[in-house]
């Protein structure tokens, strides 16, 4: 099958959209792999926790700010500013030699970088609403872009961490040019959108889902921040971290390809619960393996963690929740998914590992995740009508 026919029939969107999404999420590999850079640089677990928390801390402030700026100068122009600025400021992180300078460098970078993915996804949603199609399919290319970048970095890191910064900067510099082609190029407008007309959601379900997602993505944040530390202590080569992150990203592909069908069959709430439980299970099981193949098997659970929680709530907001709540719900979604959860995962996790040890920290977080899953399940049973 010709590729042009494939994307037109299956995705019904301009092909540049997929390239843009891949570039945007490839830069996100930077956030997940910074933990390894700081660990090799000699920072302590608490210092790594605070350094990694700077990006989500600034997301709490910069995301609403840049969306507000985007409403005045267009989201496309706002994206161009944050992406190019991030590409330059990322090099300050590379030059960090001590904790204080590292905090300043990550803070400057984070002020712009934390808005790259939210603004990028917002631009893609505009394109989806204009041309039709399913957001899950285009988001799939973000996962592929992340995976390919992580895999590339796992090899290049052998020749020095400078390649890690070079590759990420290239992604950040290219993305603004691609989005200009995407939004200014000619495309077939499709006014028949793939949007459900029945918005039977409610605020109660939304709030419970936000709380559940907070616990689930916090576990994922903790894992991504401190897996490099665990990997080093288990004696794996430093290139192994990038390989694992690439593998994790690829495990998201099956869900994204069938996301709409799965959501329709299971329901948003049940998909979210599955994601929370799988997050807790992975963080716990990873501490009991010593063989590489067993580790890969456990990490395959990633395909049932973040992407399920992210997509279940994202879909609920845009297609179930009444439109009058849309703006505030979307703002809260990004504040939690890219802000609060990564702050909790990095800082709380740093203290757990510092005062206990790495294995104990992972196990404590795992059992806390199971407890959170139990509470959410109990709520769903008690208020079955409201959370259906």
N, C-alpha and C positions, 0 to 999 in steps of 0.2 A: 504493500500500500504506500502510495506517495505521501511524504510527510505533510505537504500542504493540504491534501485532502483529509489526512488524519486530524490535524489540529482544527480544520474548519468544521468537520463533522462532529468530532468528539468534544472540542473545547469552544468552538464558535467565537473565538477571540483573536485579535491581532497577534501574530507569532512573536512580536517584540515583547509582549507582556510577559511571556514565559522566560525570556532571557533576562528581563529586568528583575523578575522575582528571584531568579537563580542568583543574580549578582547581589541583590539586597541581603538574602539569607546567607550567602557565602561570607559576607562581612561579619555576620553574627557568629561565625566560628571563632572570631577573635575573642569575644566575651568568654566563651566556654574554655578556651585554651590559655587564657591569661593566667589561670591558676597554676598551670605547669611552668610558665615563664617565671612567675614570682617564687615558686618553690625551688626551682633550679638556681635562681638568683640569691637564695639564702634567707628569704623572709620566713618568719615564724608562722604557725597556723593562725594565730590571732591577727597578725599583721596581714596575712593573705585574706582573711575574712573581711577585714575593714577595707582593704584595697579593692576587693571584688564587689563589696557592697556599694562603692561609690557610684557605679553605673546605675543601679536601681534607685539609689537615693536621689540622684539628679533626675531620674525619670519621673519622680513624683512632682517635680517642679517644671522641668523642661518640656515634657509631653503636652500638658495643657497650654503652656506658653507658645510652643511652636505651632500647635493647631490654631491658636488664636492669631498668631502672625500669618499663618497660611490662609486664614479667612480674609485677610486684608491684601496679601500679595500673591495669593494662590498657593495651594499645597505643592504644586510642582516647583515653584520658585523657592519655597521654604525647604523642600527636600534637597534641592540643589545646594543650598547654603549649608545644611547640616551634614550632607554627605561629603562634600569637598573639604569642609572644615575638619571633619573627623579624620579624613585621610592624611591631612597635615599634622594634626595634633597627636595622632597615634604615635608618632615618632618621639614625642616627649616621654612616653611610657618606656620606650626602648632605652632611653638615656637615664632612666631612674637608677640611682645607685644606693639610695637610702629611703627609709620609710616616709619621711616628711616630703621629700621631693616626689616620691611615688604617689602620695596622696594628691599633691597639687597637679601632677601630670594626668592622673586618672580622672580627677575632677574636671579639668579643662576638656579632656577628650569626651567625657561622659555627658557634659552639658549639650553637646551636639549629637553624639552618637546614639544616645538613648532614644532619640526621635526618628532615627533612620527607618527602622522597621515599621513602627506605627504609621508614619506618613506614607511609606511605601505601600503598605496594605490598604491604606485609605485610597490612594491613587488607583490601585488595582480594583477596588470595589466600585469606584466611579466607572472604570472601564467595563466591568461586569454588568453594571446597571445600564450602560449605554449599548453594549453589544450583545448582552445575554450570556448564557453559559453558566457554569457552576464554579464558585470560588474554590471549592475543594480541589478541582483539577489544576487550577493555576497555582494554588498553594503547594501542590505536589512538586512543582519545579523549584520552589524555595527549598524544600527538603533535599532535592537532588543537588542543588547548588551548594548547600551546606555540606552535604556528604562528600562531594567531589573535592571541595576546598580542604576539608579536614583530612581526607586521604592524601591529597597533595602535600599538605603541611607535615604529615607524619613521615614523609620521605625527606622533604627539604630540611627539616629540623636537624637532621644529622650533620648538615653543613653549617649549622649556626641558626640562632633564632632570628637573625636579621631577615631571613627569607620569609619568615612568618609575618613580619611587618610589611615587607615588600608586596606580598600577595594580597594582603588585606587592603593596603592602600590602593592597589590597582583596581580592586572591586569597587571601592568607595569612589574613585575618580571616574570610572566608566559608567556607573549607574545613572548619574544625572544626564549624560549624553543619550543613553538608551531611552530614558523616560521622555525626553524631548521628541525622539523619533516616534515613540508609542503614542503620545497624546496629540502630536501635530500631524502624524501620518493619516492617510485615508483608510477608513475601515468601514465595514458594513454595519450600519446601525440596526439593531434589533430591538424593537420596542416591546416585544413579547417576552417579558422577563420570567426567569424560572424562580418565581417568588410565590410562596403560599399566601393566599388571600385571607386565610383564617388565622388571626392572631389571638389565640386563646390562652396565651401565657399570663402569668401574674407576678407581682413583685415578690410575694412570699417565696415562690420557687426560685426566682432569680437570686434573692439574698442567700438562700441556703446553698445554691450552686456556687455562688461567689465564695462563701465560707469554705465549702468543700474544695474548690479549686485552690484556695489559699494554702491549705494543708498539703494538697497533692503536688503543686508546683514548687512549694518550699522544699519538699523532699528531693525533687529533681534538681533544684538549684544547689542544694547541699551536695548531692552526688556529683554534679558537674564541676563544682568548685574544688572538692577535696578528693575526687578520684585520682588526680595526678599524684597526690601525696600517698594515697593507698598503693597506687601502682609502683611508685618508687620504693616503698617499704617492702613490697612483695618481690622486688628485684627485677621488674620488667624494664626493658630498654625504653629510653625516653620517647622513641618514635611510636611506641605502642599506644600512647594516649590518643594521638591523632587517628590511629587506625580504629580504635574503639569508637571514637566520636563519629567517624565516617560510617561505621557499621550501624551504630545507633540510629543515625539519620535515615539510612536506607530502610530500616525496619518500619519507618512511618509510612512508606509508600503504599503498601497494601490497604491500610485503612483509608488513606486519602483518596485512593482510586475508587473505593466503594463507600465513601463517607456518607453520601446522601441516603443510600439504601440502608446502611446500618443505623443511622439516626432515625429513619422512618420506621424501621422494624423494632428497635430496642427502646427508642425514646431518649431524649436529651439527658434526662436525669440518670437513667441507668448506665448510659455510656460514661457519664462523669464518674459515677461510683466505681465502675470498672477501672478507670484511670487512676483513681486514688488508691485502690487496693493493689494494683500492679506496681505502683510507685513504691509503696511500703514493702512489698514482697521483694522487689529488686534490691533496695537498699539493705535489707536484712540478709538475703541469700548471698550477696556478694562477699560477705565477710567469712563465709564458710568454704570458699573454694581456693584451691592452690594450683589447679591445672588450667592452662590457657583456654582449652576448648570448652571447659565448664563455665569459665568466665564469659566467653562469647555467648553461650547458651542463655545465661542469666541476663546479659545485656540485651538480648533480643526482646526482652520484656519492655524495652523502651518504646517499641511500637504500640504498646497498650498504655502508655503513661501520658506524657505531656500533650501529645497531639490529640488524644481523646478528650482530655479536659478542655484544652484550648478550643477545639472545634465544636464540642457540645455546647459550650456557653456562647461562643461566637455565633453559632447558628441560632441558638435560642433568642439572642438579642435581636438579630436582624429579621428573623422569620416568625417568631412566636410572641415576643413581648410587644404590647401595644406601642404604636409609634410615638406617642407622647412621652414615653420614657427613653426613647432611643438614644438621644444625645448624652444624657447623664449616665445611662447604663454603659454606653460604649467608653466614656471617659473613665468610669470606675473599673471597667474591665481591663483597660490598659494600665491603670495605676496599680492594680493588683497583680496582673500577669507579668508585667515587666518591671515592677517597682517593689512593692511590699514583699512579695514572695522571695525575691533574690536577696533582699536585705536580711530577712529572717534566716534563710538558708546559709548565707555566708557568715554572718556575725554569730548567730547561735551555734552554728556548726563549728566555727573556729574555737569558741570557748569550750565546747564539749570535747573536741580533740585535744586541746591544750591541757585541760584539767584531768581528763581520763587518758584515752589514747585513741588512735585512729579507728581500730576495730570496734571499741566500745562506743565511740561516737556514732558510727554507722548503725550499730545495733539499737541504740537508744532511739535514734531517729526512725528506724524501721518500726519498732513497737509503738511509738507515738503515732505513726501513720496508720497502723492497724486500729488503734483506739479511735482515731478520727473517722476512719471508714465505718466502724461500728456505730458511732454516733449518727453519722449521716444516713446510714441504712435504717436505724431506729426511727429517725425523723421521717424518712420516706414511707415507712410502714404506718406510723402513727397518723400522718397527714397524707395518706395515699391519694385522696381525691385532688388535693391541691398540687401535689408534685407529679402527677401523672403526665 
